[in-house]
Amino acid sequence: MNSSELKYNVQTMTNSHFFDRKTMKFFGDTMANYGCRSYKGYWELWRKTPVKGGLQNSAYFDKKTFKQILDVEEE
């Protein structure tokens, strides 16, 4: 799965505003700045370079429901 496929699944299966144009513009994000990694039960959406304010945190999404996971313990 790549970041665009993850975006499609999140938008169709949830009511998340994570990938909304206004949200991404607010943080200075583009889809080209994202990469996607697979872990046991979730997808990690990571930023290749920092955006506004030095923000470079990853976002995590459940593999089955595609809902965002807010409290992932990083390994």
Distance bins in CASP14 RR format, pairs under 12 A and 6 or more apart:
PFRMAT RR
TARGET T0000
AUTHOR 0000-0000-0000
RMODE 2
METHOD distances of the structure
MODEL  1
1 7 0 0 0 0 0 1 0 0 0 0 0
1 8 0 0 0 0 1 0 0 0 0 0 0
1 9 1 0 0 1 0 0 0 0 0 0 0
1 10 0 0 0 0 0 1 0 0 0 0 0
1 34 0 0 0 0 0 1 0 0 0 0 0
1 35 0 0 0 0 0 1 0 0 0 0 0
1 36 1 0 1 0 0 0 0 0 0 0 0
1 37 0 0 0 0 1 0 0 0 0 0 0
1 38 1 0 0 1 0 0 0 0 0 0 0
1 39 0 0 0 0 0 1 0 0 0 0 0
1 42 0 0 0 0 0 1 0 0 0 0 0
1 43 1 0 0 1 0 0 0 0 0 0 0
1 44 0 0 0 0 0 1 0 0 0 0 0
1 45 0 0 0 0 0 1 0 0 0 0 0
1 61 0 0 0 0 1 0 0 0 0 0 0
1 63 0 0 0 0 1 0 0 0 0 0 0
1 66 0 0 0 0 0 1 0 0 0 0 0
2 8 0 0 0 0 0 1 0 0 0 0 0
2 9 0 0 0 0 0 1 0 0 0 0 0
2 31 0 0 0 0 1 0 0 0 0 0 0
2 32 0 0 0 0 0 1 0 0 0 0 0
2 34 0 0 0 0 1 0 0 0 0 0 0
2 35 1 0 0 1 0 0 0 0 0 0 0
2 36 1 0 1 0 0 0 0 0 0 0 0
2 37 0 0 0 0 0 1 0 0 0 0 0
2 38 0 0 0 0 0 1 0 0 0 0 0
2 43 0 0 0 0 0 1 0 0 0 0 0
2 45 0 0 0 0 0 1 0 0 0 0 0
3 9 0 0 0 0 0 1 0 0 0 0 0
3 10 0 0 0 0 0 1 0 0 0 0 0
3 18 0 0 0 0 0 1 0 0 0 0 0
3 19 0 0 0 0 1 0 0 0 0 0 0
3 24 0 0 0 0 0 1 0 0 0 0 0
3 29 0 0 0 0 0 1 0 0 0 0 0
3 30 0 0 0 0 0 1 0 0 0 0 0
3 31 1 0 1 0 0 0 0 0 0 0 0
3 32 0 0 0 0 1 0 0 0 0 0 0
3 33 0 0 0 0 1 0 0 0 0 0 0
3 34 1 1 0 0 0 0 0 0 0 0 0
3 35 1 0 1 0 0 0 0 0 0 0 0
3 36 1 0 1 0 0 0 0 0 0 0 0
3 37 0 0 0 0 0 1 0 0 0 0 0
3 43 0 0 0 0 1 0 0 0 0 0 0
3 44 0 0 0 0 0 1 0 0 0 0 0
3 45 1 0 0 1 0 0 0 0 0 0 0
3 46 0 0 0 0 1 0 0 0 0 0 0
3 47 0 0 0 0 0 1 0 0 0 0 0
3 48 0 0 0 0 1 0 0 0 0 0 0
3 58 0 0 0 0 0 1 0 0 0 0 0
3 59 0 0 0 0 0 1 0 0 0 0 0
3 61 0 0 0 0 0 1 0 0 0 0 0
4 10 0 0 0 0 0 1 0 0 0 0 0
4 11 0 0 0 0 0 1 0 0 0 0 0
4 19 0 0 0 0 1 0 0 0 0 0 0
4 30 0 0 0 0 0 1 0 0 0 0 0
4 31 1 0 0 1 0 0 0 0 0 0 0
4 32 0 0 0 0 1 0 0 0 0 0 0
4 34 0 0 0 0 1 0 0 0 0 0 0
4 35 0 0 0 0 1 0 0 0 0 0 0
4 36 0 0 0 0 1 0 0 0 0 0 0
4 45 0 0 0 0 0 1 0 0 0 0 0
5 11 0 0 0 0 0 1 0 0 0 0 0
5 12 0 0 0 0 0 1 0 0 0 0 0
5 19 0 0 0 0 0 1 0 0 0 0 0
5 31 0 0 0 0 0 1 0 0 0 0 0
5 34 0 0 0 0 0 1 0 0 0 0 0
5 35 0 0 0 0 0 1 0 0 0 0 0
5 36 1 0 0 1 0 0 0 0 0 0 0
5 38 0 0 0 0 0 1 0 0 0 0 0
5 43 0 0 0 0 1 0 0 0 0 0 0
5 45 0 0 0 0 0 1 0 0 0 0 0
5 61 0 0 0 0 0 1 0 0 0 0 0
5 66 0 0 0 0 0 1 0 0 0 0 0
6 12 0 0 0 0 0 1 0 0 0 0 0
6 13 0 0 0 0 0 1 0 0 0 0 0
6 14 0 0 0 0 0 1 0 0 0 0 0
6 16 0 0 0 0 0 1 0 0 0 0 0
6 18 0 0 0 0 1 0 0 0 0 0 0
6 19 0 0 0 0 1 0 0 0 0 0 0
6 31 0 0 0 0 1 0 0 0 0 0 0
6 34 0 0 0 0 1 0 0 0 0 0 0
6 35 0 0 0 0 1 0 0 0 0 0 0
6 36 1 0 1 0 0 0 0 0 0 0 0
6 37 0 0 0 0 0 1 0 0 0 0 0
6 38 0 0 0 0 0 1 0 0 0 0 0
6 42 0 0 0 0 0 1 0 0 0 0 0
6 43 1 0 1 0 0 0 0 0 0 0 0
6 44 0 0 0 0 1 0 0 0 0 0 0
6 45 1 0 0 1 0 0 0 0 0 0 0
6 46 0 0 0 0 0 1 0 0 0 0 0
6 59 0 0 0 0 1 0 0 0 0 0 0
6 60 0 0 0 0 0 1 0 0 0 0 0
6 61 1 0 0 1 0 0 0 0 0 0 0
6 62 0 0 0 0 0 1 0 0 0 0 0
6 63 0 0 0 0 0 1 0 0 0 0 0
6 66 1 0 0 1 0 0 0 0 0 0 0
6 68 0 0 0 0 0 1 0 0 0 0 0
7 13 0 0 0 0 0 1 0 0 0 0 0
7 14 0 0 0 0 0 1 0 0 0 0 0
7 16 0 0 0 0 1 0 0 0 0 0 0
7 18 0 0 0 0 1 0 0 0 0 0 0
7 19 1 0 1 0 0 0 0 0 0 0 0
7 20 0 0 0 0 0 1 0 0 0 0 0
7 21 0 0 0 0 0 1 0 0 0 0 0
7 23 0 0 0 0 0 1 0 0 0 0 0
7 24 0 0 0 0 1 0 0 0 0 0 0
7 29 0 0 0 0 0 1 0 0 0 0 0
7 30 0 0 0 0 0 1 0 0 0 0 0
7 31 1 0 0 1 0 0 0 0 0 0 0
7 34 0 0 0 0 1 0 0 0 0 0 0
7 35 0 0 0 0 0 1 0 0 0 0 0
7 36 0 0 0 0 1 0 0 0 0 0 0
7 43 0 0 0 0 0 1 0 0 0 0 0
7 45 0 0 0 0 1 0 0 0 0 0 0
7 59 0 0 0 0 0 1 0 0 0 0 0
7 61 0 0 0 0 1 0 0 0 0 0 0
7 66 0 0 0 0 1 0 0 0 0 0 0
8 14 0 0 0 0 0 1 0 0 0 0 0
8 19 0 0 0 0 1 0 0 0 0 0 0
8 31 0 0 0 0 0 1 0 0 0 0 0
8 36 0 0 0 0 0 1 0 0 0 0 0
8 61 0 0 0 0 0 1 0 0 0 0 0
8 66 0 0 0 0 1 0 0 0 0 0 0
9 16 0 0 0 0 0 1 0 0 0 0 0
9 18 0 0 0 0 0 1 0 0 0 0 0
9 19 0 0 0 0 0 1 0 0 0 0 0
9 36 0 0 0 0 0 1 0 0 0 0 0
9 43 0 0 0 0 1 0 0 0 0 0 0
9 45 0 0 0 0 0 1 0 0 0 0 0
9 61 0 0 0 0 1 0 0 0 0 0 0
9 62 0 0 0 0 0 1 0 0 0 0 0
9 63 0 0 0 0 1 0 0 0 0 0 0
9 64 0 0 0 0 0 1 0 0 0 0 0
9 65 0 0 0 0 1 0 0 0 0 0 0
9 66 1 0 1 0 0 0 0 0 0 0 0
9 67 0 0 0 0 0 1 0 0 0 0 0
9 68 0 0 0 0 0 1 0 0 0 0 0
10 16 1 0 1 0 0 0 0 0 0 0 0
10 17 0 0 0 0 0 1 0 0 0 0 0
10 18 1 0 0 1 0 0 0 0 0 0 0
10 19 1 0 0 1 0 0 0 0 0 0 0
10 20 0 0 0 0 0 1 0 0 0 0 0
10 23 0 0 0 0 0 1 0 0 0 0 0
10 34 0 0 0 0 0 1 0 0 0 0 0
10 36 0 0 0 0 0 1 0 0 0 0 0
10 43 0 0 0 0 1 0 0 0 0 0 0
10 45 0 0 0 0 1 0 0 0 0 0 0
10 59 0 0 0 0 1 0 0 0 0 0 0
10 60 0 0 0 0 0 1 0 0 0 0 0
10 61 1 0 0 1 0 0 0 0 0 0 0
10 62 0 0 0 0 1 0 0 0 0 0 0
10 63 0 0 0 0 0 1 0 0 0 0 0
10 65 0 0 0 0 1 0 0 0 0 0 0
10 66 1 0 1 0 0 0 0 0 0 0 0
10 67 0 0 0 0 1 0 0 0 0 0 0
10 68 1 0 0 1 0 0 0 0 0 0 0
10 69 0 0 0 0 0 1 0 0 0 0 0
11 17 0 0 0 0 1 0 0 0 0 0 0
11 18 0 0 0 0 1 0 0 0 0 0 0
11 19 1 0 1 0 0 0 0 0 0 0 0
11 20 0 0 0 0 1 0 0 0 0 0 0
11 21 0 0 0 0 0 1 0 0 0 0 0
11 23 0 0 0 0 0 1 0 0 0 0 0
11 61 0 0 0 0 0 1 0 0 0 0 0
11 66 0 0 0 0 1 0 0 0 0 0 0
12 19 0 0 0 0 0 1 0 0 0 0 0
12 65 0 0 0 0 0 1 0 0 0 0 0
12 66 0 0 0 0 1 0 0 0 0 0 0
13 61 0 0 0 0 1 0 0 0 0 0 0
13 62 0 0 0 0 1 0 0 0 0 0 0
13 63 0 0 0 0 0 1 0 0 0 0 0
13 64 0 0 0 0 1 0 0 0 0 0 0
13 65 1 0 0 1 0 0 0 0 0 0 0
13 66 1 0 1 0 0 0 0 0 0 0 0
13 67 0 0 0 0 1 0 0 0 0 0 0
13 68 0 0 0 0 0 1 0 0 0 0 0
14 61 0 0 0 0 1 0 0 0 0 0 0
14 62 0 0 0 0 1 0 0 0 0 0 0
14 64 0 0 0 0 0 1 0 0 0 0 0
14 65 1 0 0 1 0 0 0 0 0 0 0
14 66 1 0 1 0 0 0 0 0 0 0 0
14 67 1 0 1 0 0 0 0 0 0 0 0
14 68 1 0 0 1 0 0 0 0 0 0 0
14 69 0 0 0 0 0 1 0 0 0 0 0
15 65 0 0 0 0 0 1 0 0 0 0 0
15 66 0 0 0 0 0 1 0 0 0 0 0
15 67 0 0 0 0 1 0 0 0 0 0 0
15 68 0 0 0 0 0 1 0 0 0 0 0
16 23 0 0 0 0 1 0 0 0 0 0 0
16 45 0 0 0 0 0 1 0 0 0 0 0
16 59 0 0 0 0 1 0 0 0 0 0 0
16 61 0 0 0 0 1 0 0 0 0 0 0
16 62 0 0 0 0 0 1 0 0 0 0 0
16 65 0 0 0 0 0 1 0 0 0 0 0
16 66 0 0 0 0 1 0 0 0 0 0 0
16 67 1 0 0 1 0 0 0 0 0 0 0
16 68 1 0 1 0 0 0 0 0 0 0 0
16 69 0 0 0 0 0 1 0 0 0 0 0
16 70 0 0 0 0 0 1 0 0 0 0 0
17 23 1 0 1 0 0 0 0 0 0 0 0
17 24 0 0 0 0 1 0 0 0 0 0 0
17 26 0 0 0 0 0 1 0 0 0 0 0
17 27 0 0 0 0 0 1 0 0 0 0 0
17 68 0 0 0 0 0 1 0 0 0 0 0
18 24 0 0 0 0 1 0 0 0 0 0 0
18 26 0 0 0 0 0 1 0 0 0 0 0
18 27 0 0 0 0 0 1 0 0 0 0 0
18 29 0 0 0 0 1 0 0 0 0 0 0
18 31 0 0 0 0 0 1 0 0 0 0 0
18 34 0 0 0 0 0 1 0 0 0 0 0
18 45 0 0 0 0 1 0 0 0 0 0 0
18 59 1 0 0 1 0 0 0 0 0 0 0
18 60 0 0 0 0 0 1 0 0 0 0 0
18 61 0 0 0 0 1 0 0 0 0 0 0
18 66 0 0 0 0 0 1 0 0 0 0 0
18 67 0 0 0 0 0 1 0 0 0 0 0
18 68 1 0 0 1 0 0 0 0 0 0 0
18 69 0 0 0 0 0 1 0 0 0 0 0
18 70 0 0 0 0 0 1 0 0 0 0 0
19 25 0 0 0 0 0 1 0 0 0 0 0
19 27 0 0 0 0 0 1 0 0 0 0 0
19 29 0 0 0 0 1 0 0 0 0 0 0
19 30 0 0 0 0 0 1 0 0 0 0 0
19 31 0 0 0 0 1 0 0 0 0 0 0
19 34 0 0 0 0 1 0 0 0 0 0 0
19 45 0 0 0 0 1 0 0 0 0 0 0
19 59 0 0 0 0 1 0 0 0 0 0 0
19 61 0 0 0 0 0 1 0 0 0 0 0
19 66 0 0 0 0 0 1 0 0 0 0 0
19 68 0 0 0 0 0 1 0 0 0 0 0
20 26 0 0 0 0 1 0 0 0 0 0 0
20 27 0 0 0 0 0 1 0 0 0 0 0
20 29 0 0 0 0 0 1 0 0 0 0 0
21 27 0 0 0 0 0 1 0 0 0 0 0
21 28 0 0 0 0 0 1 0 0 0 0 0
21 29 0 0 0 0 0 1 0 0 0 0 0
21 30 0 0 0 0 0 1 0 0 0 0 0
21 31 0 0 0 0 0 1 0 0 0 0 0
22 28 0 0 0 0 0 1 0 0 0 0 0
22 29 0 0 0 0 0 1 0 0 0 0 0
23 29 0 0 0 0 1 0 0 0 0 0 0
23 51 0 0 0 0 0 1 0 0 0 0 0
23 59 0 0 0 0 0 1 0 0 0 0 0
24 30 1 0 0 1 0 0 0 0 0 0 0
24 31 1 0 0 1 0 0 0 0 0 0 0
24 32 0 0 0 0 0 1 0 0 0 0 0
24 33 0 0 0 0 1 0 0 0 0 0 0
24 34 0 0 0 0 1 0 0 0 0 0 0
24 45 0 0 0 0 0 1 0 0 0 0 0
24 47 0 0 0 0 0 1 0 0 0 0 0
24 51 0 0 0 0 1 0 0 0 0 0 0
24 52 0 0 0 0 0 1 0 0 0 0 0
24 55 0 0 0 0 0 1 0 0 0 0 0
24 59 0 0 0 0 0 1 0 0 0 0 0
25 51 0 0 0 0 0 1 0 0 0 0 0
25 52 0 0 0 0 0 1 0 0 0 0 0
26 51 0 0 0 0 1 0 0 0 0 0 0
26 52 0 0 0 0 1 0 0 0 0 0 0
26 53 0 0 0 0 0 1 0 0 0 0 0
26 55 0 0 0 0 0 1 0 0 0 0 0
27 33 0 0 0 0 1 0 0 0 0 0 0
27 34 0 0 0 0 0 1 0 0 0 0 0
27 47 0 0 0 0 1 0 0 0 0 0 0
27 50 0 0 0 0 0 1 0 0 0 0 0
27 51 1 0 1 0 0 0 0 0 0 0 0
27 52 1 0 1 0 0 0 0 0 0 0 0
27 53 0 0 0 0 1 0 0 0 0 0 0
27 54 0 0 0 0 1 0 0 0 0 0 0
27 55 1 0 0 1 0 0 0 0 0 0 0
27 56 0 0 0 0 0 1 0 0 0 0 0
27 57 0 0 0 0 0 1 0 0 0 0 0
27 59 0 0 0 0 0 1 0 0 0 0 0
28 34 0 0 0 0 0 1 0 0 0 0 0
28 47 0 0 0 0 0 1 0 0 0 0 0
28 49 0 0 0 0 0 1 0 0 0 0 0
28 50 0 0 0 0 0 1 0 0 0 0 0
28 51 1 0 1 0 0 0 0 0 0 0 0
28 52 1 0 1 0 0 0 0 0 0 0 0
28 53 0 0 0 0 1 0 0 0 0 0 0
28 54 0 0 0 0 0 1 0 0 0 0 0
28 55 0 0 0 0 1 0 0 0 0 0 0
29 35 0 0 0 0 0 1 0 0 0 0 0
29 45 0 0 0 0 0 1 0 0 0 0 0
29 46 0 0 0 0 0 1 0 0 0 0 0
29 47 1 0 0 1 0 0 0 0 0 0 0
29 48 0 0 0 0 0 1 0 0 0 0 0
29 49 0 0 0 0 0 1 0 0 0 0 0
29 50 0 0 0 0 0 1 0 0 0 0 0
29 51 1 0 1 0 0 0 0 0 0 0 0
29 52 0 0 0 0 1 0 0 0 0 0 0
29 53 0 0 0 0 0 1 0 0 0 0 0
29 54 0 0 0 0 0 1 0 0 0 0 0
29 55 0 0 0 0 1 0 0 0 0 0 0
29 56 0 0 0 0 0 1 0 0 0 0 0
29 57 0 0 0 0 0 1 0 0 0 0 0
29 59 0 0 0 0 0 1 0 0 0 0 0
30 47 0 0 0 0 0 1 0 0 0 0 0
30 48 0 0 0 0 0 1 0 0 0 0 0
30 49 0 0 0 0 0 1 0 0 0 0 0
30 51 0 0 0 0 1 0 0 0 0 0 0
30 52 0 0 0 0 0 1 0 0 0 0 0
31 45 0 0 0 0 0 1 0 0 0 0 0
31 47 0 0 0 0 0 1 0 0 0 0 0
31 48 0 0 0 0 0 1 0 0 0 0 0
32 47 0 0 0 0 0 1 0 0 0 0 0
32 48 0 0 0 0 1 0 0 0 0 0 0
32 49 0 0 0 0 1 0 0 0 0 0 0
32 51 0 0 0 0 0 1 0 0 0 0 0
33 45 0 0 0 0 0 1 0 0 0 0 0
33 46 0 0 0 0 1 0 0 0 0 0 0
33 47 1 0 1 0 0 0 0 0 0 0 0
33 48 1 0 1 0 0 0 0 0 0 0 0
33 49 1 0 0 1 0 0 0 0 0 0 0
33 50 0 0 0 0 1 0 0 0 0 0 0
33 51 1 0 0 1 0 0 0 0 0 0 0
33 52 0 0 0 0 0 1 0 0 0 0 0
33 55 0 0 0 0 0 1 0 0 0 0 0
33 56 0 0 0 0 1 0 0 0 0 0 0
34 43 0 0 0 0 0 1 0 0 0 0 0
34 44 0 0 0 0 0 1 0 0 0 0 0
34 45 1 0 1 0 0 0 0 0 0 0 0
34 46 1 0 0 1 0 0 0 0 0 0 0
34 47 1 0 0 1 0 0 0 0 0 0 0
34 48 1 0 0 1 0 0 0 0 0 0 0
34 49 0 0 0 0 0 1 0 0 0 0 0
34 51 0 0 0 0 0 1 0 0 0 0 0
34 56 0 0 0 0 0 1 0 0 0 0 0
34 58 0 0 0 0 1 0 0 0 0 0 0
34 59 0 0 0 0 1 0 0 0 0 0 0
34 61 0 0 0 0 0 1 0 0 0 0 0
35 43 0 0 0 0 1 0 0 0 0 0 0
35 44 0 0 0 0 1 0 0 0 0 0 0
35 45 1 0 0 1 0 0 0 0 0 0 0
35 46 1 0 1 0 0 0 0 0 0 0 0
35 47 1 0 0 1 0 0 0 0 0 0 0
35 48 1 0 0 1 0 0 0 0 0 0 0
35 49 0 0 0 0 0 1 0 0 0 0 0
35 58 0 0 0 0 1 0 0 0 0 0 0
35 59 0 0 0 0 0 1 0 0 0 0 0
36 42 0 0 0 0 0 1 0 0 0 0 0
36 43 1 0 1 0 0 0 0 0 0 0 0
36 44 1 0 0 1 0 0 0 0 0 0 0
36 45 1 0 1 0 0 0 0 0 0 0 0
36 46 1 0 0 1 0 0 0 0 0 0 0
36 47 0 0 0 0 0 1 0 0 0 0 0
36 48 0 0 0 0 0 1 0 0 0 0 0
36 58 0 0 0 0 0 1 0 0 0 0 0
36 59 0 0 0 0 0 1 0 0 0 0 0
36 60 0 0 0 0 0 1 0 0 0 0 0
36 61 0 0 0 0 1 0 0 0 0 0 0
36 63 0 0 0 0 0 1 0 0 0 0 0
37 43 1 0 0 1 0 0 0 0 0 0 0
37 44 1 0 1 0 0 0 0 0 0 0 0
37 45 0 0 0 0 1 0 0 0 0 0 0
37 46 1 0 0 1 0 0 0 0 0 0 0
37 47 0 0 0 0 0 1 0 0 0 0 0
37 48 0 0 0 0 0 1 0 0 0 0 0
37 58 0 0 0 0 1 0 0 0 0 0 0
37 59 0 0 0 0 0 1 0 0 0 0 0
37 60 0 0 0 0 1 0 0 0 0 0 0
37 61 0 0 0 0 0 1 0 0 0 0 0
37 63 0 0 0 0 0 1 0 0 0 0 0
37 72 0 0 0 0 0 1 0 0 0 0 0
37 74 0 0 0 0 0 1 0 0 0 0 0
37 75 0 0 0 0 0 1 0 0 0 0 0
38 44 1 0 0 1 0 0 0 0 0 0 0
38 45 0 0 0 0 0 1 0 0 0 0 0
38 46 0 0 0 0 0 1 0 0 0 0 0
38 60 0 0 0 0 0 1 0 0 0 0 0
38 61 0 0 0 0 0 1 0 0 0 0 0
38 63 1 0 0 1 0 0 0 0 0 0 0
39 45 0 0 0 0 0 1 0 0 0 0 0
39 46 0 0 0 0 0 1 0 0 0 0 0
39 58 0 0 0 0 0 1 0 0 0 0 0
39 60 0 0 0 0 1 0 0 0 0 0 0
39 61 0 0 0 0 0 1 0 0 0 0 0
39 62 0 0 0 0 0 1 0 0 0 0 0
39 63 0 0 0 0 1 0 0 0 0 0 0
39 69 0 0 0 0 0 1 0 0 0 0 0
39 72 0 0 0 0 1 0 0 0 0 0 0
39 73 0 0 0 0 0 1 0 0 0 0 0
39 74 0 0 0 0 1 0 0 0 0 0 0
39 75 0 0 0 0 1 0 0 0 0 0 0
40 60 0 0 0 0 0 1 0 0 0 0 0
40 62 0 0 0 0 0 1 0 0 0 0 0
40 63 0 0 0 0 1 0 0 0 0 0 0
40 69 0 0 0 0 0 1 0 0 0 0 0
40 72 0 0 0 0 0 1 0 0 0 0 0
40 73 0 0 0 0 0 1 0 0 0 0 0
40 75 0 0 0 0 1 0 0 0 0 0 0
41 60 0 0 0 0 1 0 0 0 0 0 0
41 61 0 0 0 0 1 0 0 0 0 0 0
41 62 1 0 0 1 0 0 0 0 0 0 0
41 63 1 0 1 0 0 0 0 0 0 0 0
41 64 0 0 0 0 1 0 0 0 0 0 0
41 65 0 0 0 0 0 1 0 0 0 0 0
41 66 0 0 0 0 0 1 0 0 0 0 0
41 69 0 0 0 0 1 0 0 0 0 0 0
41 72 0 0 0 0 1 0 0 0 0 0 0
42 58 0 0 0 0 0 1 0 0 0 0 0
42 59 0 0 0 0 1 0 0 0 0 0 0
42 60 1 0 1 0 0 0 0 0 0 0 0
42 61 1 0 0 1 0 0 0 0 0 0 0
42 62 1 0 1 0 0 0 0 0 0 0 0
42 63 1 0 1 0 0 0 0 0 0 0 0
42 64 0 0 0 0 1 0 0 0 0 0 0
42 65 0 0 0 0 0 1 0 0 0 0 0
42 66 0 0 0 0 1 0 0 0 0 0 0
42 67 0 0 0 0 1 0 0 0 0 0 0
42 68 0 0 0 0 1 0 0 0 0 0 0
42 69 1 0 1 0 0 0 0 0 0 0 0
42 70 0 0 0 0 0 1 0 0 0 0 0
42 71 0 0 0 0 0 1 0 0 0 0 0
42 72 1 0 0 1 0 0 0 0 0 0 0
42 73 0 0 0 0 0 1 0 0 0 0 0
42 74 0 0 0 0 0 1 0 0 0 0 0
42 75 0 0 0 0 0 1 0 0 0 0 0
43 58 0 0 0 0 1 0 0 0 0 0 0
43 59 0 0 0 0 1 0 0 0 0 0 0
43 60 1 0 0 1 0 0 0 0 0 0 0
43 61 1 0 1 0 0 0 0 0 0 0 0
43 62 1 0 0 1 0 0 0 0 0 0 0
43 63 1 0 0 1 0 0 0 0 0 0 0
43 64 0 0 0 0 0 1 0 0 0 0 0
43 65 0 0 0 0 0 1 0 0 0 0 0
43 66 0 0 0 0 1 0 0 0 0 0 0
43 67 0 0 0 0 0 1 0 0 0 0 0
43 68 0 0 0 0 0 1 0 0 0 0 0
43 69 0 0 0 0 1 0 0 0 0 0 0
43 72 0 0 0 0 0 1 0 0 0 0 0
44 57 0 0 0 0 0 1 0 0 0 0 0
44 58 1 0 1 0 0 0 0 0 0 0 0
44 59 1 0 0 1 0 0 0 0 0 0 0
44 60 1 0 1 0 0 0 0 0 0 0 0
44 61 0 0 0 0 1 0 0 0 0 0 0
44 62 0 0 0 0 0 1 0 0 0 0 0
44 63 0 0 0 0 0 1 0 0 0 0 0
44 68 0 0 0 0 0 1 0 0 0 0 0
44 69 0 0 0 0 1 0 0 0 0 0 0
44 72 0 0 0 0 1 0 0 0 0 0 0
44 74 0 0 0 0 1 0 0 0 0 0 0
44 75 0 0 0 0 0 1 0 0 0 0 0
45 56 0 0 0 0 0 1 0 0 0 0 0
45 57 0 0 0 0 1 0 0 0 0 0 0
45 58 1 0 0 1 0 0 0 0 0 0 0
45 59 1 0 1 0 0 0 0 0 0 0 0
45 60 1 0 0 1 0 0 0 0 0 0 0
45 61 1 0 0 1 0 0 0 0 0 0 0
45 66 0 0 0 0 0 1 0 0 0 0 0
45 68 0 0 0 0 1 0 0 0 0 0 0
45 69 0 0 0 0 0 1 0 0 0 0 0
45 72 0 0 0 0 0 1 0 0 0 0 0
46 55 0 0 0 0 0 1 0 0 0 0 0
46 56 0 0 0 0 1 0 0 0 0 0 0
46 57 0 0 0 0 1 0 0 0 0 0 0
46 58 1 0 1 0 0 0 0 0 0 0 0
46 59 0 0 0 0 1 0 0 0 0 0 0
46 60 0 0 0 0 1 0 0 0 0 0 0
46 61 0 0 0 0 0 1 0 0 0 0 0
46 74 0 0 0 0 0 1 0 0 0 0 0
47 53 0 0 0 0 0 1 0 0 0 0 0
47 54 0 0 0 0 1 0 0 0 0 0 0
47 55 1 0 0 1 0 0 0 0 0 0 0
47 56 1 0 1 0 0 0 0 0 0 0 0
47 57 1 0 0 1 0 0 0 0 0 0 0
47 58 1 0 0 1 0 0 0 0 0 0 0
47 59 0 0 0 0 1 0 0 0 0 0 0
48 56 0 0 0 0 1 0 0 0 0 0 0
48 58 0 0 0 0 0 1 0 0 0 0 0
49 55 0 0 0 0 0 1 0 0 0 0 0
49 56 1 0 0 1 0 0 0 0 0 0 0
50 56 1 0 1 0 0 0 0 0 0 0 0
50 57 0 0 0 0 1 0 0 0 0 0 0
51 57 0 0 0 0 1 0 0 0 0 0 0
57 70 0 0 0 0 0 1 0 0 0 0 0
57 72 0 0 0 0 0 1 0 0 0 0 0
57 74 0 0 0 0 0 1 0 0 0 0 0
58 68 0 0 0 0 0 1 0 0 0 0 0
58 69 0 0 0 0 0 1 0 0 0 0 0
58 70 0 0 0 0 0 1 0 0 0 0 0
58 72 0 0 0 0 1 0 0 0 0 0 0
58 74 0 0 0 0 1 0 0 0 0 0 0
59 66 0 0 0 0 0 1 0 0 0 0 0
59 67 0 0 0 0 0 1 0 0 0 0 0
59 68 1 0 0 1 0 0 0 0 0 0 0
59 69 0 0 0 0 1 0 0 0 0 0 0
59 70 0 0 0 0 1 0 0 0 0 0 0
59 72 0 0 0 0 1 0 0 0 0 0 0
60 66 0 0 0 0 0 1 0 0 0 0 0
60 67 0 0 0 0 1 0 0 0 0 0 0
60 68 1 0 0 1 0 0 0 0 0 0 0
60 69 1 0 1 0 0 0 0 0 0 0 0
60 70 1 0 0 1 0 0 0 0 0 0 0
60 71 0 0 0 0 1 0 0 0 0 0 0
60 72 1 0 1 0 0 0 0 0 0 0 0
60 73 0 0 0 0 0 1 0 0 0 0 0
60 74 0 0 0 0 1 0 0 0 0 0 0
61 67 1 0 0 1 0 0 0 0 0 0 0
61 68 1 0 1 0 0 0 0 0 0 0 0
61 69 1 0 0 1 0 0 0 0 0 0 0
61 70 0 0 0 0 0 1 0 0 0 0 0
61 72 0 0 0 0 1 0 0 0 0 0 0
62 68 1 0 0 1 0 0 0 0 0 0 0
62 69 1 0 1 0 0 0 0 0 0 0 0
62 70 0 0 0 0 0 1 0 0 0 0 0
62 72 0 0 0 0 0 1 0 0 0 0 0
63 69 0 0 0 0 0 1 0 0 0 0 0
END
